[in-house]
Amino acid sequence: MSLKGKILKELEKKPRRLKELKARLGNDKKVARLLDELVKKRQVTVRNGLYCPVARGVENAVECRLVKLARTFGFAQPLEGGPDVFIPGKYLMGAMPGDLILVTLDEHPRKAGTLEGKVAAISEENTRFCGVVTKIDGRLALIPDVCPHVPILIKKSADGGARVGEKAAVEILERGEAHGDHRAGVAMRFGSADVAAHCAKALLYSVGISRHFPATVKEEAKAYENVKLKEKDWKDRRDLRDWPIFTIDSASTKDIDDAISVSRTEAGYMLGVHIADVSHYVRSGSALDKEALNRGTSVYYADSVVPMLPRQLSNGICSLNEGEDRLAFSCLMHLDVEGSVVDYEFCKTVIHSRVKGVYSEVNALLDGTADNVLKVRYAHVAEELLLMQEIYAKLAAQRLHRGAMDIESDEAKILVDESGRCVGVEKRTRGVAECMIEEFMLLANTCAARFAREQELPFVYRVHAQPEPERVDALKKALLAMGVDAHFSGEMPTVKELAALLDATRGTSLERAVHTNVLRSMAKAKYEPEPKGHFGLALADYAHFTSPIRRYPDLAIHRILSQVCAGVSKDEIRKQFADFAVQASKQSSECELRAMKAERDIDDCYKAEYMQQFIGEEFDAVVSSVTNFGLYVELPNTVEGLVRADALSTRELQLIDGVALVEPAGGRRWAVGDVMRVTLAGVDVTAGNVDFEPAQGE
């Protein structure tokens, strides 16, 4: 057979890259030349570096990412947006979750109104997977977290000493035409899959979040080890070290981004929000900057943090530590007697924090339960705390007036012991101190966005679009089915109407269900280079300015605003940062989603680990959501678990409007908001799953 014939035969088996063909057929130059001829004669097409016979129809294929893989089917998400594509198992070509694939769409899908297709080519392979090591027919295999029904066999020569029951990461070393033909090698072992801390490390590894910084980054960070500021460091800055500036954060916080100052003026108040001047140290184009952009955000879970910046900066020279001179980027806001901003300015400053305030301690001072030790500790800022409370009351009234939404969070506080095991799960609560700081930060963020919009600067805005009509229809249907009387003045509810709905159900058994459905009805907040407002906060201008130690978009706009403070012209700023704002917005949005999912999944593992000790015990729970396969119930500490349909009844159950399961034959009904007694049946730490059953007599 001629070399051209061999090339076509290889491509008939599966689309291949030039590198693969050269490795299989040798004769590098001739293979490349013949491929060019075949492309010119339109016998072969090339797309994304993949060569395929024209007959495969790849030229009309849709670029997708495989997002779900079950035993007999998969779903692919088009990169350009739109509904997911259903792909039957026999047409997957061995594609794995995370693969970039080219999908040819069927003209006549088996279900009208849906998309169905076949994988024509795999353009980029995802080779890294985490899961639990098991044995199948005497051979080691990995049960992947992302597709537990599709195990990957591990090569004996590359098992790395892995043991059954361990959490491990593998790399696919050999790709077959079918999933059962893939072979992997163990890349990393994390320890027992029943330990949440091991599962956390595996989850971070699987999404590319690393605790370790590249050597070049560590080298740059070393320059800031134990650095003390000198007078020359704040030349040309406004010296605010004699102002009563202080921070309020959680007791465990080491990366302190923000500090506050307040004073009364003839016209009202002066509110200063002083933010760590990270952009002074993390310069554009440096290894530190490139790594910060790549990470996008710090990741927080249990008692751990994976920082965006090395500790020398995040916990050191950038952190606004008590009793230390620090460089800051300050937003000084002049408020009237009603708390409205009448003027503001951004300036480079040097500050000296008087106190490292702690939320719980400040709350005690404000509600009158603080002891003398606390009163003495905060004596230097006692007057400022009372003034802060006064300003906050006016800002809270403004927030209520404009109708900003306050969706109740189910965020949990994970408590771990010295060995890292979860020993407690509590629902996070907010006191006046937390709300005060949140409102002050929000005000500074708004000023930053407003300034950028009015000056027409390239910028990274925090954008939250109004709900899509289809999602609003789904919300209305769910509310009606739950028996919630929600009257909207128009087809599209206003933010005020949604805020009123949230407040009306707060503290009731329907709180979680209603707040979750409202959240689902809305678009996800994201970063964009254009100002489009924030629907949920009812603000025309919004950005993230106040956390540059842990969020890259904040660092990005600091860099832009620094140029304004330095007197650089608008034209030069636009030329310098237009493309950067687009890149930073896109990357920051993607990294935020990645981090949020990792944090949520890790929390679930810790919750399952904690609940393991209570198997067989009974709890009072509230039905938080309903599916055709069972009920999800939530405990007061935020732990959520599944009560399977077959545990509720041996008879067939019907799902009613997505909010209730009904047993037609027996008349029994389980609905969102119902309180029920449940027994903990089991947990799966590695999957983060908790299973309940109805308690006896329920």
VENQUI-V594341 format. One record per pair of residues at least 12 apart in sequence whose ideal C-beta (glycine too) atoms are under 7 Angstrom apart, sorted by the first residue. I is the first residue (numbers start at 0). J is the second residue. D is the distance in Angstrom with one decimal. If there is no record, write none. Layout:
BEGIN
[[I,J,D] [I,J,D]]
END
This chain:
BEGIN
[[2,24,6.6] [2,26,6.6] [2,29,6.1] [2,33,6.2] [3,33,5.1] [5,24,5.7] [6,20,6.3] [6,24,6.8] [6,30,6.7] [6,33,5.9] [6,34,6.7] [6,37,7.0] [7,52,6.7] [9,23,6.1] [10,43,6.5] [10,50,5.8] [10,51,6.1] [10,52,5.3] [11,52,6.1] [13,92,6.9] [13,176,6.8] [14,49,4.4] [14,50,6.3] [14,51,4.0] [14,57,6.8] [14,120,3.8] [15,49,7.0] [15,50,6.0] [16,48,5.4] [16,49,6.1] [17,31,6.3] [17,34,6.6] [34,50,6.1] [41,53,5.9] [44,57,5.7] [44,58,5.0] [46,58,6.8] [46,101,6.7] [47,122,4.1] [49,120,5.0] [49,122,5.4] [51,119,7.0] [51,120,5.6] [55,119,5.3] [56,103,5.1] [56,119,6.2] [57,101,5.4] [57,119,4.7] [57,120,5.5] [59,103,6.7] [60,101,3.7] [60,102,5.7] [60,103,5.0] [60,119,4.7] [61,77,5.4] [61,102,5.0] [61,104,6.3] [62,78,4.7] [62,99,6.9] [62,101,6.2] [63,75,3.7] [63,76,5.9] [63,77,5.1] [63,78,6.4] [63,84,6.2] [63,100,5.4] [63,102,4.9] [64,76,5.3] [64,78,6.5] [64,97,6.9] [64,99,5.7] [65,94,4.9] [65,95,6.7] [65,96,5.5] [65,97,6.7] [65,98,4.9] [65,100,5.8] [66,83,6.8] [66,96,6.6] [67,96,6.9] [68,95,6.6] [68,96,5.1] [68,146,4.0] [68,149,5.6] [69,148,5.7] [70,148,4.1] [70,149,6.5] [71,88,4.3] [72,85,6.5] [72,86,6.4] [72,87,5.6] [72,88,5.4] [73,86,4.7] [73,91,5.3] [73,94,6.7] [75,100,6.1] [75,102,5.5] [82,114,5.7] [84,102,5.6] [84,104,6.9] [84,114,4.4] [84,115,6.7] [84,116,4.9] [85,113,6.2] [85,114,6.7] [85,115,4.8] [86,102,6.9] [86,116,5.8] [86,117,6.7] [86,118,6.3] [90,117,3.8] [90,118,6.0] [91,118,5.5] [92,118,4.4] [92,121,6.4] [92,176,6.6] [93,174,6.3] [93,175,5.6] [93,176,5.6] [93,177,5.3] [93,178,5.4] [93,180,6.7] [93,181,6.5] [94,118,5.3] [94,121,5.5] [95,125,5.7] [96,125,6.8] [96,145,4.5] [96,146,5.6] [97,125,3.1] [98,121,5.3] [98,123,6.7] [98,124,5.6] [98,125,5.2] [99,122,4.8] [99,123,3.8] [100,118,5.1] [100,120,6.9] [100,121,5.3] [100,122,6.6] [101,119,4.7] [101,120,4.4] [101,122,5.9] [102,116,4.3] [102,117,6.8] [102,118,6.0] [102,119,6.6] [103,116,5.6] [103,117,5.4] [103,119,4.8] [104,116,4.5] [124,174,6.7] [126,170,5.2] [126,171,4.4] [127,168,6.5] [127,170,5.9] [127,205,6.9] [128,141,6.5] [128,143,4.5] [128,145,6.8] [128,151,6.6] [128,169,5.6] [128,205,6.9] [129,144,5.5] [129,166,7.0] [129,168,4.8] [129,201,4.3] [129,202,6.9] [129,204,6.1] [129,205,4.0] [130,142,4.8] [130,143,4.2] [130,144,5.1] [130,167,7.0] [131,164,6.9] [131,166,6.1] [131,192,4.5] [131,685,5.4] [132,161,4.8] [132,162,6.4] [132,163,5.6] [132,164,6.7] [132,165,4.8] [132,167,5.2] [133,163,5.8] [134,163,5.6] [135,150,6.0] [138,152,5.9] [139,153,4.3] [139,158,5.4] [139,161,6.4] [140,152,5.0] [140,153,5.9] [141,153,6.2] [141,167,6.4] [141,169,5.1] [141,183,6.4] [144,205,6.7] [149,178,5.1] [151,169,6.4] [151,171,6.8] [151,181,5.4] [151,183,4.8] [152,182,5.7] [153,169,6.5] [153,183,5.4] [153,184,7.0] [153,185,6.3] [154,172,6.4] [154,182,5.0] [154,183,6.9] [154,184,5.7] [157,172,6.5] [157,184,3.0] [157,185,6.4] [158,185,5.5] [159,185,3.5] [159,188,6.4] [161,185,4.7] [161,188,5.7] [164,191,6.3] [164,192,5.9] [165,188,5.7] [165,190,6.5] [165,191,6.5] [165,192,6.3] [166,189,4.2] [166,190,6.3] [166,192,4.4] [166,197,4.9] [166,198,5.8] [166,201,4.7] [166,685,6.3] [167,185,5.4] [167,187,6.6] [167,188,5.1] [167,189,6.5] [168,186,4.8] [168,187,4.3] [168,201,6.4] [168,204,5.4] [168,205,6.8] [169,183,3.9] [169,184,6.3] [169,185,5.5] [169,186,5.9] [170,183,6.2] [170,184,5.6] [170,186,4.8] [171,183,5.0] [172,184,5.0] [187,204,6.5] [189,201,4.7] [192,684,6.7] [192,685,4.2] [193,684,5.0] [195,421,5.7] [195,604,4.3] [195,605,4.4] [195,608,4.0] [195,684,5.8] [196,419,4.1] [198,604,4.3] [198,684,6.2] [198,685,5.3] [199,300,6.1] [199,601,4.5] [199,604,6.3] [202,597,5.7] [202,600,5.4] [202,601,5.5] [203,305,6.6] [203,597,6.1] [206,593,5.4] [206,597,5.5] [208,298,5.7] [208,305,5.7] [208,597,6.1] [210,305,5.4] [212,290,6.3] [212,309,5.5] [213,286,6.9] [213,290,6.5] [215,286,4.0] [216,286,4.8] [216,287,5.7] [216,290,4.7] [216,309,6.5] [217,309,6.5] [219,285,6.1] [219,286,5.2] [219,287,5.1] [220,287,6.7] [220,309,3.7] [220,311,4.4] [220,312,6.3] [221,311,6.9] [223,280,6.5] [223,311,4.4] [223,312,5.7] [223,315,6.2] [223,316,4.7] [224,311,5.1] [226,316,5.0] [228,324,4.5] [228,326,7.0] [232,326,6.8] [233,326,6.5] [233,349,3.8] [236,347,4.7] [236,348,5.5] [236,349,5.1] [237,346,5.3] [237,347,7.0] [237,348,4.7] [238,349,5.5] [239,348,4.9] [239,349,6.7] [239,350,5.1] [240,324,6.5] [240,349,6.1] [240,350,6.2] [240,351,4.1] [242,260,5.0] [243,260,6.3] [243,353,5.8] [243,379,6.4] [243,380,5.6] [243,383,5.5] [244,258,5.0] [244,259,6.9] [244,260,4.5] [244,273,5.9] [244,350,5.0] [244,351,6.9] [244,352,5.8] [244,353,6.5] [245,258,6.2] [245,259,6.6] [245,352,5.5] [245,353,4.6] [245,354,4.3] [245,356,5.6] [245,380,5.0] [246,258,4.7] [246,319,5.5] [246,352,5.4] [246,355,5.7] [246,356,5.8] [247,259,7.0] [247,356,3.7] [247,358,6.2] [247,361,5.5] [247,432,5.7] [247,436,5.5] [248,358,7.0] [249,357,7.0] [249,358,5.9] [250,357,4.8] [253,314,4.5] [253,318,6.6] [254,306,6.7] [254,313,4.4] [254,314,5.8] [254,318,5.5] [254,548,4.8] [254,549,6.1] [255,318,4.7] [255,319,4.6] [255,320,6.5] [256,274,6.1] [256,275,5.3] [256,545,6.2] [256,546,4.6] [256,547,6.6] [256,548,4.9] [256,549,6.7] [257,272,6.4] [257,273,6.9] [257,274,5.5] [257,440,6.4] [257,545,5.2] [258,273,4.4] [258,319,4.9] [258,350,6.2] [258,352,5.4] [259,271,6.8] [259,272,6.5] [259,387,6.9] [259,439,6.0] [260,273,6.8] [261,383,5.2] [261,386,4.8] [261,387,5.3] [261,390,6.4] [263,386,6.4] [264,333,6.9] [266,333,7.0] [266,335,6.0] [267,334,4.8] [267,335,4.3] [267,336,4.6] [268,334,4.4] [268,390,5.6] [269,331,6.7] [269,333,6.0] [270,332,4.7] [270,334,5.9] [270,390,6.3] [270,439,6.4] [270,442,7.0] [271,329,5.8] [271,331,5.1] [272,330,4.7] [272,439,5.7] [272,440,6.6] [272,443,3.9] [272,545,6.6] [273,327,4.3] [273,329,4.6] [273,348,6.5] [273,350,5.2] [274,327,6.1] [274,328,5.0] [274,544,6.6] [274,545,5.5] [274,547,6.5] [275,317,4.6] [275,318,6.7] [275,319,5.6] [275,325,6.8] [275,327,6.4] [275,547,6.2] [275,548,5.6] [276,326,4.2] [276,327,5.4] [276,328,4.6] [276,347,6.7] [277,317,5.1] [277,547,4.0] [277,548,5.8] [277,554,5.3] [277,557,6.5] [278,547,6.8] [278,554,5.9] [278,557,4.1] [278,558,4.6] [278,561,5.5] [279,326,5.4] [280,312,5.9] [280,316,6.4] [280,317,6.3] [281,308,6.9] [281,554,6.4] [283,558,6.4] [287,308,6.8] [291,307,5.3] [291,308,6.0] [291,551,5.5] [291,554,6.4] [292,551,5.6] [292,583,6.9] [292,586,5.8] [294,307,4.8] [294,590,6.5] [295,551,5.0] [295,586,5.9] [295,587,5.2] [295,590,2.3] [295,591,6.4] [296,549,6.3] [296,550,5.3] [296,551,6.6] [296,590,5.4] [296,591,5.8] [296,594,4.9] [297,549,3.9] [298,594,4.8] [298,597,6.0] [298,598,6.2] [299,598,6.5] [300,598,5.3] [300,601,4.4] [300,602,6.6] [301,413,4.4] [301,415,5.2] [301,605,5.7] [302,415,5.2] [307,549,5.6] [307,551,6.6] [308,548,6.3] [313,548,5.2] [317,548,5.4] [318,548,6.9] [319,352,5.3] [320,352,6.7] [321,352,5.1] [321,354,6.0] [321,355,4.0] [322,352,7.0] [323,352,7.0] [324,349,6.0] [324,351,5.4] [325,350,5.8] [326,349,5.9] [327,348,4.8] [327,349,6.9] [327,350,4.8] [328,345,6.9] [328,347,6.2] [328,557,5.6] [329,346,5.5] [329,348,4.5] [330,343,6.2] [330,345,5.6] [330,443,4.2] [330,446,5.6] [330,447,7.0] [331,343,6.5] [331,344,5.3] [331,346,6.8] [332,442,6.3] [332,446,6.3] [334,390,6.9] [337,393,5.9] [338,390,5.9] [338,393,3.1] [338,394,5.1] [338,397,6.1] [340,442,6.6] [340,446,6.5] [343,446,4.6] [345,450,7.0] [345,560,5.5] [345,564,6.4] [346,564,6.4] [347,564,5.6] [353,379,4.9] [353,380,5.8] [354,376,7.0] [354,377,6.1] [354,379,6.4] [354,380,5.7] [358,430,6.5] [358,432,4.5] [358,433,5.4] [360,373,5.5] [361,384,6.5] [361,432,3.9] [362,430,3.8] [362,431,6.0] [362,432,4.9] [364,377,5.9] [364,384,6.2] [365,384,6.8] [365,388,5.9] [365,431,5.3] [365,432,6.8] [387,435,5.6] [388,431,6.7] [388,435,6.8] [391,434,6.8] [391,435,4.3] [391,438,5.7] [394,438,4.4] [394,442,6.8] [395,438,6.6] [401,537,4.4] [402,493,6.8] [402,494,4.8] [402,495,3.0] [402,498,4.7] [402,537,5.1] [403,498,6.5] [403,536,4.9] [403,537,4.6] [404,494,6.2] [404,497,5.7] [404,498,4.7] [404,501,6.0] [404,535,4.9] [405,498,7.0] [405,501,6.3] [406,501,6.2] [406,514,5.1] [406,517,6.5] [406,518,5.6] [407,505,6.2] [407,510,5.8] [407,514,4.9] [408,427,6.9] [409,511,6.7] [409,637,4.9] [410,427,4.6] [411,424,5.4] [411,425,6.8] [411,426,6.3] [411,427,6.5] [411,602,5.9] [411,606,6.9] [411,637,4.3] [412,425,4.5] [412,427,5.0] [413,602,6.2] [413,605,4.7] [420,608,6.6] [421,605,4.3] [421,608,4.7] [421,609,4.1] [423,609,6.8] [424,606,5.5] [424,609,5.2] [424,636,4.7] [424,637,6.6] [424,638,5.9] [425,636,5.9] [426,635,6.9] [426,636,5.9] [426,637,5.0] [440,545,4.4] [443,544,5.7] [443,545,5.7] [444,541,6.0] [444,542,5.6] [444,543,6.0] [444,544,5.0] [444,545,6.1] [445,538,5.9] [445,540,5.4] [445,541,6.0] [447,542,5.0] [447,544,4.0] [447,556,6.2] [447,560,6.9] [448,460,5.8] [448,530,6.4] [448,540,3.9] [448,541,5.1] [448,542,3.9] [449,540,4.1] [451,542,6.9] [452,530,4.5] [452,540,5.8] [454,569,6.4] [455,569,6.9] [456,559,6.1] [456,569,6.8] [456,572,5.9] [457,528,6.6] [457,559,6.6] [457,572,6.8] [457,573,5.7] [457,576,4.2] [457,577,4.6] [457,580,4.1] [458,528,6.6] [458,542,6.6] [458,556,5.9] [458,559,6.3] [458,580,5.7] [459,526,5.3] [459,528,6.6] [459,542,6.5] [459,552,4.4] [459,555,4.9] [459,556,5.4] [459,580,5.6] [459,583,5.2] [459,584,5.1] [459,587,6.8] [460,526,6.9] [460,527,5.6] [460,529,6.8] [460,530,5.0] [460,531,7.0] [460,541,6.7] [460,542,5.1] [461,524,6.3] [461,526,6.3] [461,533,6.3] [461,541,4.8] [461,542,5.3] [461,543,5.2] [462,524,6.8] [462,525,5.9] [462,527,4.5] [462,531,4.6] [462,533,6.8] [463,522,6.6] [463,524,4.2] [463,533,4.4] [463,534,4.7] [463,535,5.0] [464,522,4.3] [464,531,6.7] [464,534,6.2] [465,491,6.9] [465,534,4.7] [466,520,4.8] [466,521,5.0] [466,522,6.8] [467,522,7.0] [470,520,4.4] [471,491,6.1] [471,492,6.6] [471,520,5.9] [473,520,6.7] [474,516,5.6] [474,517,6.6] [474,520,4.0] [476,656,6.2] [477,516,4.8] [477,656,7.0] [477,657,6.1] [477,658,5.9] [480,655,6.8] [480,656,3.5] [480,657,7.0] [480,658,4.3] [480,659,7.0] [481,509,6.1] [481,512,6.4] [481,658,5.3] [481,671,5.7] [481,672,6.5] [483,504,6.9] [483,509,6.7] [483,513,6.2] [485,500,5.4] [494,534,5.9] [494,535,7.0] [494,537,4.7] [497,517,5.8] [500,513,6.7] [500,517,6.7] [501,514,6.0] [501,517,6.3] [508,621,5.3] [508,672,4.4] [508,674,5.9] [509,671,7.0] [509,672,4.1] [511,621,6.6] [511,623,4.8] [511,633,6.0] [512,623,6.0] [512,624,6.6] [512,671,4.1] [512,672,5.7] [515,624,6.9] [521,534,6.9] [521,535,6.7] [525,588,4.3] [526,552,5.1] [526,584,4.2] [526,587,4.6] [526,588,4.8] [527,584,5.3] [528,580,4.3] [528,581,5.0] [528,584,5.0] [542,556,5.9] [544,556,6.0] [551,583,6.4] [551,587,5.2] [552,583,6.2] [552,587,4.4] [555,583,4.2] [559,572,6.5] [559,576,5.3] [600,687,6.0] [603,687,2.8] [604,684,5.7] [604,685,7.0] [604,687,4.6] [606,638,4.9] [606,689,6.8] [607,682,4.3] [607,683,6.3] [607,684,4.6] [607,687,5.4] [607,688,6.4] [607,689,5.6] [608,684,5.0] [610,638,5.9] [610,679,6.2] [610,682,5.3] [610,689,5.4] [611,682,5.0] [611,684,7.0] [613,679,5.2] [614,679,5.2] [614,681,6.2] [615,678,6.8] [615,679,6.6] [616,679,5.7] [617,676,5.9] [617,677,6.9] [617,678,5.2] [617,694,4.8] [618,634,5.5] [618,677,5.7] [618,679,6.8] [619,674,6.4] [619,676,6.0] [620,632,3.8] [620,633,6.1] [620,634,5.4] [620,675,6.0] [620,677,5.0] [620,691,7.0] [621,633,5.5] [621,672,6.7] [621,674,5.6] [622,669,6.2] [622,670,6.5] [622,671,5.4] [622,672,6.3] [622,673,4.6] [622,675,6.6] [623,639,6.2] [624,671,6.4] [625,654,6.7] [625,657,6.6] [625,658,5.7] [625,659,6.0] [625,660,5.6] [625,671,5.9] [627,654,4.5] [628,643,6.5] [628,644,5.5] [629,641,5.3] [629,642,5.3] [629,643,4.3] [629,644,4.6] [630,642,4.5] [630,660,6.5] [630,669,5.6] [632,675,6.6] [632,677,5.9] [632,691,6.0] [638,689,6.1] [639,689,7.0] [640,689,3.4] [640,690,5.8] [640,691,4.7] [641,690,5.7] [641,691,6.9] [642,677,6.3] [642,691,4.9] [642,692,6.5] [642,693,6.5] [644,660,6.8] [646,692,4.6] [646,693,6.4] [647,660,6.9] [647,669,6.5] [647,693,6.3] [648,662,5.0] [648,665,6.9] [648,667,6.8] [650,662,5.5] [650,664,5.1] [650,665,6.4] [658,670,5.9] [658,671,4.6] [675,693,6.7] [675,697,5.8] [676,694,3.9] [676,697,4.9] [677,691,4.0] [677,692,6.6] [677,693,6.2] [677,694,5.7] [678,691,6.5] [678,692,5.0] [678,694,4.9] [679,691,6.0] [680,692,4.6]]
END
